[in-house]
Amino acid sequence: MSRFAVILAAAGKSTRFNDPHYTKPFARLDDRAVWLHSAEKFLNRADVKQLIMVVDPDFKQDFLDQFGPNVTIMGIDVVTGGKERWQSVHNALGRIEETIDFVAIHDAARPCLTPMWIEQVFAAATQRGAAILAAPITGTVKRSTTSGQQISIATTVDRKQLWVGQTPQVFKRQLLMDAYAKLTADESTTTPPFPTDDAQVVEQFGHPVAIVPCSEMNLKITTREDMKLAQAILKILPRPNFDAPIHPFGDDHLWR
């Protein structure tokens, strides 16, 4: 059985979330923190051997003060992030155990994941070395042009081959390590545009990344309004088995 590590990315500033008390991964959703919903999807999978949480350095102590018991019980490593997402993931990669075969990166603010989607993207990565969940674009896509304060349609884009990338994004450990080593050695990474996800880092390294079709219900919370939608989605997804004991990285599954 392949051994997986999971990196939960939670180091963003949540500027669009617009909450004076919480960043979005730590906000309450269905009476529990958003990041806990995300973490529990991986905790008791037999193939997940390591879980790493990446948090903003400004919020690390607050996170530990509030969630320290959860972190201890779940066996989670906590790492501080960088200014950009790729820097945060790079920091976490430094904590990956050498016995790990594959690394999955998941947005901590994406709590509506299902066991089936995890299984599918893990299997695709095992077969092809790199895979992500993504949802096909179903709406009509317009490319715009701007003149002064006026925004107009420049052209309509063919949507047939367009997808919205999601997470988890899963890669062979050494492939991801090599791709990030090349990225950090590139002086252009100090200026925008920066990679916006890990698949882009691997793409630029020259390795193909498989797409595993997924539902738009695998929502990433960005605004306060998204919390209402996520709460509605959680009601129709499989519920966690809270009566089962939590054995981090054991053989029993928390989600049935």
Solvent accessible surface area in square Angstrom, and as a share of the most:
residue,aa,sasa,rsa
1,M,177,0.79
2,S,32,0.21
3,R,84,0.31
4,F,5,0.02
5,A,0,0.00
6,V,0,0.00
7,I,0,0.00
8,L,0,0.00
9,A,16,0.12
10,A,6,0.04
11,A,14,0.11
12,G,47,0.45
13,K,119,0.51
14,S,18,0.11
15,T,114,0.66
16,R,175,0.64
17,F,1,0.00
18,N,127,0.65
19,D,33,0.17
20,P,124,0.78
21,H,151,0.68
22,Y,77,0.29
23,T,13,0.08
24,K,27,0.12
25,P,6,0.04
26,F,16,0.07
27,A,1,0.01
28,R,117,0.43
29,L,4,0.02
30,D,48,0.25
31,D,118,0.61
32,R,48,0.18
33,A,0,0.00
34,V,0,0.00
35,W,0,0.00
36,L,14,0.07
37,H,10,0.04
38,S,0,0.00
39,A,0,0.00
40,E,9,0.04
41,K,8,0.03
42,F,0,0.00
43,L,0,0.00
44,N,3,0.02
45,R,22,0.08
46,A,18,0.14
47,D,17,0.09
48,V,0,0.00
49,K,53,0.22
50,Q,8,0.04
51,L,1,0.00
52,I,0,0.00
53,M,0,0.00
54,V,1,0.00
55,V,0,0.00
56,D,5,0.02
57,P,76,0.48
58,D,105,0.54
59,F,67,0.28
60,K,63,0.26
61,Q,115,0.51
62,D,91,0.47
63,F,3,0.01
64,L,58,0.29
65,D,100,0.52
66,Q,91,0.40
67,F,7,0.03
68,G,18,0.17
69,P,90,0.57
70,N,47,0.24
71,V,17,0.10
72,T,108,0.63
73,I,106,0.54
74,M,7,0.03
75,G,39,0.37
76,I,11,0.06
77,D,46,0.24
78,V,17,0.10
79,V,11,0.07
80,T,45,0.26
81,G,9,0.08
82,G,27,0.26
83,K,189,0.80
84,E,45,0.20
85,R,61,0.22
86,W,20,0.07
87,Q,60,0.27
88,S,4,0.03
89,V,1,0.01
90,H,76,0.34
91,N,61,0.31
92,A,0,0.00
93,L,7,0.03
94,G,69,0.66
95,R,114,0.42
96,I,15,0.08
97,E,80,0.36
98,E,149,0.67
99,T,83,0.48
100,I,4,0.02
101,D,62,0.32
102,F,12,0.05
103,V,0,0.00
104,A,0,0.00
105,I,0,0.00
106,H,0,0.00
107,D,6,0.03
108,A,0,0.00
109,A,3,0.02
110,R,19,0.07
111,P,0,0.00
112,C,0,0.00
113,L,1,0.00
114,T,13,0.07
115,P,41,0.26
116,M,114,0.51
117,W,17,0.06
118,I,0,0.00
119,E,91,0.41
120,Q,74,0.33
121,V,0,0.00
122,F,5,0.02
123,A,43,0.33
124,A,16,0.13
125,A,0,0.00
126,T,64,0.37
127,Q,147,0.65
128,R,147,0.54
129,G,2,0.02
130,A,0,0.00
131,A,0,0.00
132,I,15,0.07
133,L,0,0.00
134,A,0,0.00
135,A,3,0.02
136,P,57,0.36
137,I,48,0.24
138,T,97,0.56
139,G,40,0.38
140,T,88,0.51
141,V,39,0.22
142,K,101,0.43
143,R,142,0.52
144,S,66,0.43
145,T,69,0.40
146,T,90,0.53
147,S,84,0.54
148,G,68,0.66
149,Q,170,0.76
150,Q,125,0.56
151,I,130,0.66
152,S,59,0.38
153,I,109,0.55
154,A,58,0.45
155,T,58,0.34
156,T,75,0.43
157,V,33,0.19
158,D,97,0.50
159,R,108,0.39
160,K,174,0.74
161,Q,164,0.73
162,L,59,0.29
163,W,93,0.33
164,V,82,0.47
165,G,37,0.35
166,Q,7,0.03
167,T,4,0.03
168,P,0,0.00
169,Q,2,0.01
170,V,0,0.00
171,F,0,0.00
172,K,100,0.43
173,R,49,0.18
174,Q,99,0.44
175,L,19,0.10
176,L,0,0.00
177,M,48,0.21
178,D,57,0.30
179,A,2,0.01
180,Y,3,0.01
181,A,60,0.46
182,K,115,0.49
183,L,15,0.07
184,T,55,0.32
185,A,84,0.65
186,D,68,0.35
187,E,151,0.68
188,S,68,0.44
189,T,14,0.08
190,T,110,0.64
191,T,77,0.45
192,P,100,0.63
193,P,132,0.83
194,F,47,0.20
195,P,12,0.08
196,T,109,0.63
197,D,36,0.19
198,D,1,0.00
199,A,3,0.02
200,Q,55,0.25
201,V,3,0.02
202,V,0,0.00
203,E,98,0.44
204,Q,103,0.46
205,F,73,0.30
206,G,66,0.63
207,H,56,0.25
208,P,97,0.61
209,V,30,0.17
210,A,5,0.04
211,I,76,0.39
212,V,16,0.09
213,P,83,0.52
214,C,14,0.08
215,S,37,0.24
216,E,120,0.54
217,M,67,0.30
218,N,1,0.01
219,L,30,0.15
220,K,73,0.31
221,I,0,0.00
222,T,27,0.16
223,T,44,0.26
224,R,103,0.38
225,E,120,0.54
226,D,28,0.14
227,M,18,0.08
228,K,155,0.66
229,L,94,0.47
230,A,0,0.00
231,Q,73,0.32
232,A,52,0.41
233,I,13,0.07
234,L,7,0.04
235,K,150,0.63
236,I,124,0.63
237,L,16,0.08
238,P,58,0.37
239,R,134,0.49
240,P,16,0.10
241,N,46,0.24
242,F,117,0.49
243,D,140,0.72
244,A,17,0.13
245,P,82,0.52
246,I,64,0.32
247,H,91,0.41
248,P,45,0.28
249,F,41,0.17
250,G,19,0.18
251,D,115,0.59
252,D,78,0.40
253,H,76,0.34
254,L,6,0.03
255,W,21,0.07
256,R,163,0.59
